[in-house]
Amino acid sequence: MTGQTRILAIHAHPDDVEFQCAGVLALLKQNGCHVTIMTMTPGDCGSAELAPEDIARIRRWHAK
């Protein structure tokens, strides 16, 4: 295969990639890889303290 290496990071919630593997993805990007992040859910079931809409909004904001 020729050309740029492509990386696809798939995670469940909008801020998972940032908290779990942002450093590795940044290094891959610095080394010339094309990085794409795919989020599968809005993350609205991930909090005991916040309403689903609120936690989903916060997680989307973290993922920016």
CHARMM-style PDB file with segment names, atoms N, HN, CA, C and O in Angstrom:
ATOM      1  N   MET     1       0.838  -1.179   0.000  1.00  0.00      PROA
ATOM      2  CA  MET     1       0.000   0.000   0.000  1.00  0.00      PROA
ATOM      3  C   MET     1       0.882   1.241   0.000  1.00  0.00      PROA
ATOM      4  O   MET     1       1.842   1.331   0.765  1.00  0.00      PROA
ATOM      5  N   THR     2       0.563   2.158  -0.830  1.00  0.00      PROA
ATOM      6  HN  THR     2      -0.217   2.085  -1.451  1.00  0.00      PROA
ATOM      7  CA  THR     2       1.319   3.396  -0.879  1.00  0.00      PROA
ATOM      8  C   THR     2       0.479   4.537  -0.336  1.00  0.00      PROA
ATOM      9  O   THR     2      -0.742   4.425  -0.229  1.00  0.00      PROA
ATOM     10  N   GLY     3       1.132   5.626   0.002  1.00  0.00      PROA
ATOM     11  HN  GLY     3       2.124   5.717  -0.085  1.00  0.00      PROA
ATOM     12  CA  GLY     3       0.405   6.786   0.490  1.00  0.00      PROA
ATOM     13  C   GLY     3       0.404   6.863   2.001  1.00  0.00      PROA
ATOM     14  O   GLY     3       1.165   6.177   2.684  1.00  0.00      PROA
ATOM     15  N   GLN     4      -0.456   7.704   2.496  1.00  0.00      PROA
ATOM     16  HN  GLN     4      -1.074   8.261   1.941  1.00  0.00      PROA
ATOM     17  CA  GLN     4      -0.540   8.011   3.918  1.00  0.00      PROA
ATOM     18  C   GLN     4      -1.241   6.893   4.693  1.00  0.00      PROA
ATOM     19  O   GLN     4      -2.262   6.367   4.251  1.00  0.00      PROA
ATOM     20  N   THR     5      -0.682   6.538   5.849  1.00  0.00      PROA
ATOM     21  HN  THR     5       0.147   6.966   6.208  1.00  0.00      PROA
ATOM     22  CA  THR     5      -1.330   5.560   6.719  1.00  0.00      PROA
ATOM     23  C   THR     5      -2.577   6.180   7.318  1.00  0.00      PROA
ATOM     24  O   THR     5      -2.551   7.321   7.780  1.00  0.00      PROA
ATOM     25  N   ARG     6      -3.671   5.429   7.312  1.00  0.00      PROA
ATOM     26  HN  ARG     6      -3.692   4.502   6.937  1.00  0.00      PROA
ATOM     27  CA  ARG     6      -4.940   5.931   7.830  1.00  0.00      PROA
ATOM     28  C   ARG     6      -5.264   5.219   9.145  1.00  0.00      PROA
ATOM     29  O   ARG     6      -5.171   3.995   9.242  1.00  0.00      PROA
ATOM     30  N   ILE     7      -5.644   6.005  10.152  1.00  0.00      PROA
ATOM     31  HN  ILE     7      -5.719   6.999  10.073  1.00  0.00      PROA
ATOM     32  CA  ILE     7      -5.988   5.495  11.474  1.00  0.00      PROA
ATOM     33  C   ILE     7      -7.455   5.821  11.736  1.00  0.00      PROA
ATOM     34  O   ILE     7      -7.879   6.961  11.544  1.00  0.00      PROA
ATOM     35  N   LEU     8      -8.228   4.836  12.171  1.00  0.00      PROA
ATOM     36  HN  LEU     8      -7.883   3.910  12.327  1.00  0.00      PROA
ATOM     37  CA  LEU     8      -9.616   5.043  12.553  1.00  0.00      PROA
ATOM     38  C   LEU     8      -9.760   4.658  14.022  1.00  0.00      PROA
ATOM     39  O   LEU     8      -9.592   3.494  14.386  1.00  0.00      PROA
ATOM     40  N   ALA     9     -10.075   5.649  14.870  1.00  0.00      PROA
ATOM     41  HN  ALA     9     -10.212   6.595  14.574  1.00  0.00      PROA
ATOM     42  CA  ALA     9     -10.289   5.404  16.299  1.00  0.00      PROA
ATOM     43  C   ALA     9     -11.793   5.371  16.545  1.00  0.00      PROA
ATOM     44  O   ALA     9     -12.480   6.376  16.359  1.00  0.00      PROA
ATOM     45  N   ILE    10     -12.301   4.215  16.964  1.00  0.00      PROA
ATOM     46  HN  ILE    10     -11.743   3.399  17.116  1.00  0.00      PROA
ATOM     47  CA  ILE    10     -13.735   4.035  17.209  1.00  0.00      PROA
ATOM     48  C   ILE    10     -13.952   3.886  18.715  1.00  0.00      PROA
ATOM     49  O   ILE    10     -13.346   3.034  19.364  1.00  0.00      PROA
ATOM     50  N   HSD    11     -14.825   4.730  19.249  1.00  0.00      PROA
ATOM     51  HN  HSD    11     -15.317   5.422  18.722  1.00  0.00      PROA
ATOM     52  CA  HSD    11     -15.150   4.680  20.673  1.00  0.00      PROA
ATOM     53  C   HSD    11     -16.645   4.850  20.863  1.00  0.00      PROA
ATOM     54  O   HSD    11     -17.357   5.276  19.953  1.00  0.00      PROA
ATOM     55  N   ALA    12     -17.108   4.515  22.047  1.00  0.00      PROA
ATOM     56  HN  ALA    12     -16.530   4.169  22.786  1.00  0.00      PROA
ATOM     57  CA  ALA    12     -18.538   4.547  22.327  1.00  0.00      PROA
ATOM     58  C   ALA    12     -19.079   5.950  22.570  1.00  0.00      PROA
ATOM     59  O   ALA    12     -20.147   6.299  22.067  1.00  0.00      PROA
ATOM     60  N   HSD    13     -18.350   6.758  23.339  1.00  0.00      PROA
ATOM     61  HN  HSD    13     -17.483   6.475  23.749  1.00  0.00      PROA
ATOM     62  CA  HSD    13     -18.901   8.041  23.802  1.00  0.00      PROA
ATOM     63  C   HSD    13     -18.088   9.224  23.282  1.00  0.00      PROA
ATOM     64  O   HSD    13     -16.913   9.065  22.953  1.00  0.00      PROA
ATOM     65  N   PRO    14     -18.694  10.403  23.203  1.00  0.00      PROA
ATOM     66  CA  PRO    14     -18.049  11.566  22.606  1.00  0.00      PROA
ATOM     67  C   PRO    14     -16.733  12.018  23.229  1.00  0.00      PROA
ATOM     68  O   PRO    14     -15.971  12.696  22.539  1.00  0.00      PROA
ATOM     69  N   ASP    15     -16.415  11.704  24.446  1.00  0.00      PROA
ATOM     70  HN  ASP    15     -17.034  11.154  25.007  1.00  0.00      PROA
ATOM     71  CA  ASP    15     -15.132  12.145  24.992  1.00  0.00      PROA
ATOM     72  C   ASP    15     -14.170  10.990  25.277  1.00  0.00      PROA
ATOM     73  O   ASP    15     -13.109  11.217  25.859  1.00  0.00      PROA
ATOM     74  N   ASP    16     -14.506   9.774  24.888  1.00  0.00      PROA
ATOM     75  HN  ASP    16     -15.368   9.590  24.415  1.00  0.00      PROA
ATOM     76  CA  ASP    16     -13.650   8.621  25.166  1.00  0.00      PROA
ATOM     77  C   ASP    16     -12.279   8.734  24.497  1.00  0.00      PROA
ATOM     78  O   ASP    16     -11.257   8.492  25.138  1.00  0.00      PROA
ATOM     79  N   VAL    17     -12.252   9.093  23.233  1.00  0.00      PROA
ATOM     80  HN  VAL    17     -13.083   9.290  22.712  1.00  0.00      PROA
ATOM     81  CA  VAL    17     -10.987   9.181  22.508  1.00  0.00      PROA
ATOM     82  C   VAL    17     -10.065  10.195  23.177  1.00  0.00      PROA
ATOM     83  O   VAL    17      -8.876   9.934  23.363  1.00  0.00      PROA
ATOM     84  N   GLU    18     -10.617  11.348  23.536  1.00  0.00      PROA
ATOM     85  HN  GLU    18     -11.583  11.559  23.385  1.00  0.00      PROA
ATOM     86  CA  GLU    18      -9.798  12.397  24.128  1.00  0.00      PROA
ATOM     87  C   GLU    18      -9.192  11.954  25.456  1.00  0.00      PROA
ATOM     88  O   GLU    18      -8.029  12.247  25.731  1.00  0.00      PROA
ATOM     89  N   PHE    19      -9.963  11.256  26.278  1.00  0.00      PROA
ATOM     90  HN  PHE    19     -10.908  11.018  26.054  1.00  0.00      PROA
ATOM     91  CA  PHE    19      -9.474  10.841  27.590  1.00  0.00      PROA
ATOM     92  C   PHE    19      -8.622   9.573  27.532  1.00  0.00      PROA
ATOM     93  O   PHE    19      -7.768   9.378  28.398  1.00  0.00      PROA
ATOM     94  N   GLN    20      -8.825   8.717  26.550  1.00  0.00      PROA
ATOM     95  HN  GLN    20      -9.518   8.876  25.847  1.00  0.00      PROA
ATOM     96  CA  GLN    20      -8.156   7.423  26.547  1.00  0.00      PROA
ATOM     97  C   GLN    20      -6.948   7.329  25.622  1.00  0.00      PROA
ATOM     98  O   GLN    20      -5.985   6.637  25.950  1.00  0.00      PROA
ATOM     99  N   CYS    21      -6.972   8.002  24.481  1.00  0.00      PROA
ATOM    100  HN  CYS    21      -7.755   8.565  24.215  1.00  0.00      PROA
ATOM    101  CA  CYS    21      -5.853   7.790  23.549  1.00  0.00      PROA
ATOM    102  C   CYS    21      -5.481   9.019  22.728  1.00  0.00      PROA
ATOM    103  O   CYS    21      -4.912   8.880  21.645  1.00  0.00      PROA
ATOM    104  N   ALA    22      -5.784  10.207  23.214  1.00  0.00      PROA
ATOM    105  HN  ALA    22      -6.246  10.320  24.094  1.00  0.00      PROA
ATOM    106  CA  ALA    22      -5.457  11.424  22.476  1.00  0.00      PROA
ATOM    107  C   ALA    22      -3.959  11.565  22.236  1.00  0.00      PROA
ATOM    108  O   ALA    22      -3.537  12.009  21.168  1.00  0.00      PROA
ATOM    109  N   GLY    23      -3.158  11.188  23.225  1.00  0.00      PROA
ATOM    110  HN  GLY    23      -3.500  10.827  24.092  1.00  0.00      PROA
ATOM    111  CA  GLY    23      -1.705  11.302  23.074  1.00  0.00      PROA
ATOM    112  C   GLY    23      -1.175  10.433  21.950  1.00  0.00      PROA
ATOM    113  O   GLY    23      -0.358  10.884  21.146  1.00  0.00      PROA
ATOM    114  N   VAL    24      -1.629   9.203  21.887  1.00  0.00      PROA
ATOM    115  HN  VAL    24      -2.292   8.837  22.540  1.00  0.00      PROA
ATOM    116  CA  VAL    24      -1.192   8.288  20.822  1.00  0.00      PROA
ATOM    117  C   VAL    24      -1.654   8.804  19.459  1.00  0.00      PROA
ATOM    118  O   VAL    24      -0.887   8.789  18.496  1.00  0.00      PROA
ATOM    119  N   LEU    25      -2.904   9.259  19.377  1.00  0.00      PROA
ATOM    120  HN  LEU    25      -3.527   9.271  20.160  1.00  0.00      PROA
ATOM    121  CA  LEU    25      -3.407   9.773  18.103  1.00  0.00      PROA
ATOM    122  C   LEU    25      -2.643  11.022  17.671  1.00  0.00      PROA
ATOM    123  O   LEU    25      -2.380  11.208  16.483  1.00  0.00      PROA
ATOM    124  N   ALA    26      -2.289  11.875  18.625  1.00  0.00      PROA
ATOM    125  HN  ALA    26      -2.503  11.724  19.590  1.00  0.00      PROA
ATOM    126  CA  ALA    26      -1.502  13.068  18.295  1.00  0.00      PROA
ATOM    127  C   ALA    26      -0.126  12.677  17.756  1.00  0.00      PROA
ATOM    128  O   ALA    26       0.347  13.276  16.791  1.00  0.00      PROA
ATOM    129  N   LEU    27       0.520  11.687  18.362  1.00  0.00      PROA
ATOM    130  HN  LEU    27       0.136  11.200  19.146  1.00  0.00      PROA
ATOM    131  CA  LEU    27       1.814  11.227  17.863  1.00  0.00      PROA
ATOM    132  C   LEU    27       1.698  10.632  16.462  1.00  0.00      PROA
ATOM    133  O   LEU    27       2.546  10.877  15.604  1.00  0.00      PROA
ATOM    134  N   LEU    28       0.645   9.852  16.238  1.00  0.00      PROA
ATOM    135  HN  LEU    28      -0.044   9.653  16.935  1.00  0.00      PROA
ATOM    136  CA  LEU    28       0.430   9.285  14.908  1.00  0.00      PROA
ATOM    137  C   LEU    28       0.237  10.391  13.874  1.00  0.00      PROA
ATOM    138  O   LEU    28       0.791  10.322  12.776  1.00  0.00      PROA
ATOM    139  N   LYS    29      -0.542  11.404  14.221  1.00  0.00      PROA
ATOM    140  HN  LYS    29      -0.991  11.460  15.112  1.00  0.00      PROA
ATOM    141  CA  LYS    29      -0.775  12.543  13.327  1.00  0.00      PROA
ATOM    142  C   LYS    29       0.538  13.275  13.046  1.00  0.00      PROA
ATOM    143  O   LYS    29       0.808  13.632  11.899  1.00  0.00      PROA
ATOM    144  N   GLN    30       1.353  13.501  14.073  1.00  0.00      PROA
ATOM    145  HN  GLN    30       1.134  13.210  15.005  1.00  0.00      PROA
ATOM    146  CA  GLN    30       2.646  14.169  13.898  1.00  0.00      PROA
ATOM    147  C   GLN    30       3.577  13.372  12.999  1.00  0.00      PROA
ATOM    148  O   GLN    30       4.448  13.943  12.344  1.00  0.00      PROA
ATOM    149  N   ASN    31       3.399  12.060  12.963  1.00  0.00      PROA
ATOM    150  HN  ASN    31       2.692  11.596  13.496  1.00  0.00      PROA
ATOM    151  CA  ASN    31       4.220  11.195  12.126  1.00  0.00      PROA
ATOM    152  C   ASN    31       3.627  10.963  10.744  1.00  0.00      PROA
ATOM    153  O   ASN    31       4.070  10.077  10.014  1.00  0.00      PROA
ATOM    154  N   GLY    32       2.621  11.763  10.384  1.00  0.00      PROA
ATOM    155  HN  GLY    32       2.261  12.483  10.977  1.00  0.00      PROA
ATOM    156  CA  GLY    32       2.111  11.738   9.021  1.00  0.00      PROA
ATOM    157  C   GLY    32       0.883  10.886   8.775  1.00  0.00      PROA
ATOM    158  O   GLY    32       0.456  10.758   7.627  1.00  0.00      PROA
ATOM    159  N   CYS    33       0.305  10.303   9.798  1.00  0.00      PROA
ATOM    160  HN  CYS    33       0.651  10.407  10.730  1.00  0.00      PROA
ATOM    161  CA  CYS    33      -0.896   9.486   9.615  1.00  0.00      PROA
ATOM    162  C   CYS    33      -2.137  10.375   9.489  1.00  0.00      PROA
ATOM    163  O   CYS    33      -2.208  11.451  10.083  1.00  0.00      PROA
ATOM    164  N   HSD    34      -3.086   9.917   8.724  1.00  0.00      PROA
ATOM    165  HN  HSD    34      -3.028   9.044   8.241  1.00  0.00      PROA
ATOM    166  CA  HSD    34      -4.396  10.567   8.636  1.00  0.00      PROA
ATOM    167  C   HSD    34      -5.259   9.935   9.729  1.00  0.00      PROA
ATOM    168  O   HSD    34      -5.494   8.727   9.708  1.00  0.00      PROA
ATOM    169  N   VAL    35      -5.734  10.744  10.686  1.00  0.00      PROA
ATOM    170  HN  VAL    35      -5.543  11.725  10.703  1.00  0.00      PROA
ATOM    171  CA  VAL    35      -6.486  10.235  11.838  1.00  0.00      PROA
ATOM    172  C   VAL    35      -7.951  10.640  11.728  1.00  0.00      PROA
ATOM    173  O   VAL    35      -8.266  11.812  11.525  1.00  0.00      PROA
ATOM    174  N   THR    36      -8.841   9.664  11.863  1.00  0.00      PROA
ATOM    175  HN  THR    36      -8.585   8.711  12.028  1.00  0.00      PROA
ATOM    176  CA  THR    36     -10.281   9.894  11.893  1.00  0.00      PROA
ATOM    177  C   THR    36     -10.822   9.314  13.195  1.00  0.00      PROA
ATOM    178  O   THR    36     -10.430   8.225  13.613  1.00  0.00      PROA
ATOM    179  N   ILE    37     -11.728  10.057  13.831  1.00  0.00      PROA
ATOM    180  HN  ILE    37     -12.047  10.942  13.491  1.00  0.00      PROA
ATOM    181  CA  ILE    37     -12.356   9.595  15.070  1.00  0.00      PROA
ATOM    182  C   ILE    37     -13.832   9.347  14.813  1.00  0.00      PROA
ATOM    183  O   ILE    37     -14.523  10.208  14.269  1.00  0.00      PROA
ATOM    184  N   MET    38     -14.325   8.164  15.206  1.00  0.00      PROA
ATOM    185  HN  MET    38     -13.764   7.465  15.648  1.00  0.00      PROA
ATOM    186  CA  MET    38     -15.730   7.803  15.037  1.00  0.00      PROA
ATOM    187  C   MET    38     -16.347   7.575  16.411  1.00  0.00      PROA
ATOM    188  O   MET    38     -15.845   6.768  17.194  1.00  0.00      PROA
ATOM    189  N   THR    39     -17.426   8.279  16.705  1.00  0.00      PROA
ATOM    190  HN  THR    39     -17.834   8.935  16.070  1.00  0.00      PROA
ATOM    191  CA  THR    39     -18.138   8.142  17.968  1.00  0.00      PROA
ATOM    192  C   THR    39     -19.479   7.470  17.703  1.00  0.00      PROA
ATOM    193  O   THR    39     -20.212   7.882  16.804  1.00  0.00      PROA
ATOM    194  N   MET    40     -19.802   6.449  18.472  1.00  0.00      PROA
ATOM    195  HN  MET    40     -19.207   6.115  19.203  1.00  0.00      PROA
ATOM    196  CA  MET    40     -20.964   5.615  18.183  1.00  0.00      PROA
ATOM    197  C   MET    40     -22.247   6.017  18.916  1.00  0.00      PROA
ATOM    198  O   MET    40     -23.336   5.665  18.462  1.00  0.00      PROA
ATOM    199  N   THR    41     -22.152   6.743  20.037  1.00  0.00      PROA
ATOM    200  HN  THR    41     -21.268   7.029  20.405  1.00  0.00      PROA
ATOM    201  CA  THR    41     -23.341   7.114  20.799  1.00  0.00      PROA
ATOM    202  C   THR    41     -23.210   8.557  21.275  1.00  0.00      PROA
ATOM    203  O   THR    41     -22.118   9.122  21.225  1.00  0.00      PROA
ATOM    204  N   PRO    42     -24.307   9.163  21.738  1.00  0.00      PROA
ATOM    205  CA  PRO    42     -24.199  10.515  22.284  1.00  0.00      PROA
ATOM    206  C   PRO    42     -23.678  10.543  23.717  1.00  0.00      PROA
ATOM    207  O   PRO    42     -23.436  11.626  24.250  1.00  0.00      PROA
ATOM    208  N   GLY    43     -23.500   9.393  24.355  1.00  0.00      PROA
ATOM    209  HN  GLY    43     -23.697   8.513  23.922  1.00  0.00      PROA
ATOM    210  CA  GLY    43     -22.998   9.351  25.712  1.00  0.00      PROA
ATOM    211  C   GLY    43     -24.013   9.778  26.753  1.00  0.00      PROA
ATOM    212  O   GLY    43     -23.641  10.262  27.822  1.00  0.00      PROA
ATOM    213  N   ASP    44     -25.278   9.607  26.456  1.00  0.00      PROA
ATOM    214  HN  ASP    44     -25.581   9.214  25.588  1.00  0.00      PROA
ATOM    215  CA  ASP    44     -26.328  10.124  27.339  1.00  0.00      PROA
ATOM    216  C   ASP    44     -26.688   9.204  28.511  1.00  0.00      PROA
ATOM    217  O   ASP    44     -27.562   9.547  29.307  1.00  0.00      PROA
ATOM    218  N   CYS    45     -26.038   8.053  28.632  1.00  0.00      PROA
ATOM    219  HN  CYS    45     -25.328   7.774  27.985  1.00  0.00      PROA
ATOM    220  CA  CYS    45     -26.326   7.147  29.755  1.00  0.00      PROA
ATOM    221  C   CYS    45     -25.146   7.043  30.709  1.00  0.00      PROA
ATOM    222  O   CYS    45     -25.081   6.108  31.507  1.00  0.00      PROA
ATOM    223  N   GLY    46     -24.228   7.973  30.643  1.00  0.00      PROA
ATOM    224  HN  GLY    46     -24.281   8.733  29.995  1.00  0.00      PROA
ATOM    225  CA  GLY    46     -22.993   7.832  31.385  1.00  0.00      PROA
ATOM    226  C   GLY    46     -22.862   8.624  32.656  1.00  0.00      PROA
ATOM    227  O   GLY    46     -21.738   8.879  33.090  1.00  0.00      PROA
ATOM    228  N   SER    47     -23.955   9.031  33.282  1.00  0.00      PROA
ATOM    229  HN  SER    47     -24.867   8.824  32.930  1.00  0.00      PROA
ATOM    230  CA  SER    47     -23.818   9.820  34.504  1.00  0.00      PROA
ATOM    231  C   SER    47     -24.949   9.513  35.471  1.00  0.00      PROA
ATOM    232  O   SER    47     -26.112   9.395  35.083  1.00  0.00      PROA
ATOM    233  N   ALA    48     -24.578   9.387  36.747  1.00  0.00      PROA
ATOM    234  HN  ALA    48     -23.633   9.483  37.062  1.00  0.00      PROA
ATOM    235  CA  ALA    48     -25.590   9.221  37.788  1.00  0.00      PROA
ATOM    236  C   ALA    48     -26.051  10.576  38.319  1.00  0.00      PROA
ATOM    237  O   ALA    48     -27.103  10.675  38.950  1.00  0.00      PROA
ATOM    238  N   GLU    49     -25.259  11.621  38.059  1.00  0.00      PROA
ATOM    239  HN  GLU    49     -24.404  11.541  37.546  1.00  0.00      PROA
ATOM    240  CA  GLU    49     -25.555  12.945  38.600  1.00  0.00      PROA
ATOM    241  C   GLU    49     -26.297  13.869  37.634  1.00  0.00      PROA
ATOM    242  O   GLU    49     -27.025  14.762  38.067  1.00  0.00      PROA
ATOM    243  N   LEU    50     -26.118  13.658  36.331  1.00  0.00      PROA
ATOM    244  HN  LEU    50     -25.527  12.932  35.979  1.00  0.00      PROA
ATOM    245  CA  LEU    50     -26.678  14.571  35.333  1.00  0.00      PROA
ATOM    246  C   LEU    50     -27.750  13.888  34.492  1.00  0.00      PROA
ATOM    247  O   LEU    50     -27.733  12.672  34.303  1.00  0.00      PROA
ATOM    248  N   ALA    51     -28.678  14.694  33.994  1.00  0.00      PROA
ATOM    249  HN  ALA    51     -28.692  15.682  34.148  1.00  0.00      PROA
ATOM    250  CA  ALA    51     -29.714  14.188  33.091  1.00  0.00      PROA
ATOM    251  C   ALA    51     -29.075  13.752  31.774  1.00  0.00      PROA
ATOM    252  O   ALA    51     -28.024  14.274  31.403  1.00  0.00      PROA
ATOM    253  N   PRO    52     -29.692  12.800  31.058  1.00  0.00      PROA
ATOM    254  CA  PRO    52     -29.119  12.319  29.800  1.00  0.00      PROA
ATOM    255  C   PRO    52     -28.781  13.436  28.811  1.00  0.00      PROA
ATOM    256  O   PRO    52     -27.717  13.404  28.193  1.00  0.00      PROA
ATOM    257  N   GLU    53     -29.650  14.403  28.656  1.00  0.00      PROA
ATOM    258  HN  GLU    53     -30.514  14.429  29.158  1.00  0.00      PROA
ATOM    259  CA  GLU    53     -29.398  15.491  27.705  1.00  0.00      PROA
ATOM    260  C   GLU    53     -28.193  16.326  28.137  1.00  0.00      PROA
ATOM    261  O   GLU    53     -27.403  16.765  27.301  1.00  0.00      PROA
ATOM    262  N   ASP    54     -28.057  16.543  29.447  1.00  0.00      PROA
ATOM    263  HN  ASP    54     -28.698  16.187  30.126  1.00  0.00      PROA
ATOM    264  CA  ASP    54     -26.956  17.356  29.957  1.00  0.00      PROA
ATOM    265  C   ASP    54     -25.603  16.666  29.776  1.00  0.00      PROA
ATOM    266  O   ASP    54     -24.646  17.289  29.317  1.00  0.00      PROA
ATOM    267  N   ILE    55     -25.521  15.385  30.134  1.00  0.00      PROA
ATOM    268  HN  ILE    55     -26.299  14.879  30.507  1.00  0.00      PROA
ATOM    269  CA  ILE    55     -24.241  14.687  29.989  1.00  0.00      PROA
ATOM    270  C   ILE    55     -23.881  14.522  28.522  1.00  0.00      PROA
ATOM    271  O   ILE    55     -22.703  14.602  28.174  1.00  0.00      PROA
ATOM    272  N   ALA    56     -24.858  14.295  27.649  1.00  0.00      PROA
ATOM    273  HN  ALA    56     -25.815  14.230  27.931  1.00  0.00      PROA
ATOM    274  CA  ALA    56     -24.574  14.195  26.214  1.00  0.00      PROA
ATOM    275  C   ALA    56     -24.024  15.517  25.690  1.00  0.00      PROA
ATOM    276  O   ALA    56     -23.077  15.524  24.904  1.00  0.00      PROA
ATOM    277  N   ARG    57     -24.607  16.632  26.117  1.00  0.00      PROA
ATOM    278  HN  ARG    57     -25.376  16.626  26.755  1.00  0.00      PROA
ATOM    279  CA  ARG    57     -24.139  17.955  25.683  1.00  0.00      PROA
ATOM    280  C   ARG    57     -22.711  18.207  26.163  1.00  0.00      PROA
ATOM    281  O   ARG    57     -21.882  18.713  25.406  1.00  0.00      PROA
ATOM    282  N   ILE    58     -22.422  17.858  27.415  1.00  0.00      PROA
ATOM    283  HN  ILE    58     -23.095  17.447  28.030  1.00  0.00      PROA
ATOM    284  CA  ILE    58     -21.080  18.054  27.962  1.00  0.00      PROA
ATOM    285  C   ILE    58     -20.069  17.188  27.216  1.00  0.00      PROA
ATOM    286  O   ILE    58     -18.983  17.659  26.879  1.00  0.00      PROA
ATOM    287  N   ARG    59     -20.410  15.944  26.959  1.00  0.00      PROA
ATOM    288  HN  ARG    59     -21.293  15.561  27.233  1.00  0.00      PROA
ATOM    289  CA  ARG    59     -19.487  15.051  26.255  1.00  0.00      PROA
ATOM    290  C   ARG    59     -19.227  15.504  24.809  1.00  0.00      PROA
ATOM    291  O   ARG    59     -18.106  15.389  24.312  1.00  0.00      PROA
ATOM    292  N   ARG    60     -20.255  16.011  24.150  1.00  0.00      PROA
ATOM    293  HN  ARG    60     -21.165  16.105  24.554  1.00  0.00      PROA
ATOM    294  CA  ARG    60     -20.039  16.564  22.798  1.00  0.00      PROA
ATOM    295  C   ARG    60     -19.099  17.752  22.861  1.00  0.00      PROA
ATOM    296  O   ARG    60     -18.229  17.900  22.003  1.00  0.00      PROA
ATOM    297  N   TRP    61     -19.264  18.614  23.882  1.00  0.00      PROA
ATOM    298  HN  TRP    61     -19.971  18.494  24.579  1.00  0.00      PROA
ATOM    299  CA  TRP    61     -18.386  19.772  24.035  1.00  0.00      PROA
ATOM    300  C   TRP    61     -16.949  19.323  24.292  1.00  0.00      PROA
ATOM    301  O   TRP    61     -16.020  19.899  23.725  1.00  0.00      PROA
ATOM    302  N   HSD    62     -16.743  18.304  25.137  1.00  0.00      PROA
ATOM    303  HN  HSD    62     -17.498  17.836  25.597  1.00  0.00      PROA
ATOM    304  CA  HSD    62     -15.397  17.786  25.393  1.00  0.00      PROA
ATOM    305  C   HSD    62     -14.750  17.257  24.118  1.00  0.00      PROA
ATOM    306  O   HSD    62     -13.536  17.368  23.949  1.00  0.00      PROA
ATOM    307  N   ALA    63     -15.535  16.693  23.237  1.00  0.00      PROA
ATOM    308  HN  ALA    63     -16.522  16.603  23.374  1.00  0.00      PROA
ATOM    309  CA  ALA    63     -15.016  16.071  22.024  1.00  0.00      PROA
ATOM    310  C   ALA    63     -14.620  17.076  20.935  1.00  0.00      PROA
ATOM    311  O   ALA    63     -14.038  16.685  19.923  1.00  0.00      PROA
ATOM    312  N   LYS    64     -14.921  18.338  21.126  1.00  0.00      PROA
ATOM    313  HN  LYS    64     -15.393  18.656  21.948  1.00  0.00      PROA
ATOM    314  CA  LYS    64     -14.579  19.336  20.085  1.00  0.00      PROA
ATOM    315  C   LYS    64     -13.123  19.536  19.964  1.00  0.00      PROA
ATOM    316  OT1 LYS    64     -12.675  20.334  19.142  1.00  0.00      PROA
TER     317      LYS     64
END
